[in-house]
Amino acid sequence: MTDYFELNGRQIILKASSDRVVVERVVRHIQRRIDEDDWRPYRSQADALRAWTRLGGIRAQVLEALNLV
């Protein structure tokens, strides 16, 4: 089963039904980090984005949809 979640006009691939909840949680988490300018344990936003992008998966897709990478 492959489903999609649309975020900012971009499609995020969902491989499991539970991935929709994961996408929503990741979006809230990243938005909170941006709003609070809190990138701990990383030194900067750039360091955090680089590390999260390396992880790949849903988090990387969300970062791309939010135009952060």
TITI-496866 format. One record per atom (N, C-alpha, C): residue in one letter; x, y, z. Coordinates in steps of 0.02 Angstrom, whole numbers, plus 50000, padded with zeros to 5 digits. Layout:
AXYZ ...
# end
This chain:
M500424994150000 M500005000050000 M500445006250000 T500345010449952 T500685016849950 T500155022249947 D500175026749995 D499705032349998 D500125038749999 Y499785044349995 Y500135050749994 Y499825055650043 F500245060150068 F500035065550112 F500275071950078 E499825076750067 E500025082850033 E500195088250084 L500785091350074 L501025096650119 L501335101950075 N501065107950078 N501315113550037 N501335111749963 G500835108049940 G500805106149870 G501275100549850 R501635097749897 R502105092249883 R501815085849912 Q501925080249879 Q501675073849903 Q502215070249943 I502015068050002 I502455064150044 I502205056950040 I502665052450025 I502485045350016 I502385042050083 L501805038950091 L501645035250152 L501665027750136 K502115024150169 K502175017050155 K501735012750200 A501525015650256 A501085012050303 A500535016850325 S499985014150347 S499425018350368 S499615022850428 S500065020550469 S500275024450527 S500735030250508 D500995030350447 D501445035750426 D501105042550425 R500455042750415 R500085049150414 R500165052750481 V500105049050536 V500185051850603 V500905054150613 V501375050350587 V502085052050593 V502225058550556 V501955059350497 V502055065650458 V501785071550498 E501185070950524 E500885076450563 E501315078150624 R501585073050657 R502005074250716 R502655077650696 V502965075450641 V503595078450618 V503485085750598 V502935087150564 V502785094150544 V502715098550607 R502345096150657 R502265100050719 R502935101150752 H503355095950754 H504005096350787 H504455101450752 I504495101150687 I504925105750649 I504655112850655 Q503995113650651 Q503705120350657 Q503845123350725 R503815119250778 R503975121750845 R504705123950849 R505145119950820 R505855121750820 R505965128450785 I505625129450729 I505695135750692 I505405141450733 D504805140650760 D504485145950799 D504895147950860 E505185143050894 E505565144450955 E506305145550942 D506515144750879 D507225145250860 D507655141050907 D507425134850918 D507745130150964 D508005124250924 W508655123750917 W508955118450875 W509365113550916 R509305113950983 R509685109351025 R509515102151008 P509975097751009 P510665098151031 P511145100750977 Y510875102950921 Y511305105550867 Y511485112850880 R512035115050850 R512255121850861 R511865126950822 S511565124850766 S511205129550723 S510665125950684 Q510245129850652 Q509725127050610 Q510045123050553 A510575125750524 A510905122250468 A511165115450490 D511465115050550 D511715108550575 D511135103650586 A510585106150613 A509995101750625 A509715099250559 L509625103750511 L509345101650447 L509795096750411 R510445097750415 R510925093150384 R510865086150415 A510835085850481 A510785079450516 A510115076050500 W509575079750502 W508915076850489 W508855074450417 T509155078150370 T509135076150300 T509495069550290 R510055068650324 R510445062350319 R510035056350342 L509575057450389 L509155051950413 L508685049450359 G508505053850313 G508065051850258 G507355050550281 G506995046750242 G506305044850259 G505815050650262 I505335049950305 I504795054750311 I505055061650331 R505515061850378 R505785068250402 R506095072150343 A506475068850302 A506795072150244 A506265074650195 Q505745070650184 Q505205072750139 Q504845078950166 V504735079150232 V504405084950263 V504855091150256 L505495090450267 L505955096150260 L505935098850189 E505905094450140 E505875096650070 E505205100150057 A504665097350082 A504005100350071 A503945107250104 L504305108250159 L504315114750193 L504835119450164 N505165117350110 N505685121250077 N506255123150123 L506445118550166 L507005119750213 L507655116850187 V507625112350139 V508225109550108 V508165109750033 
# end
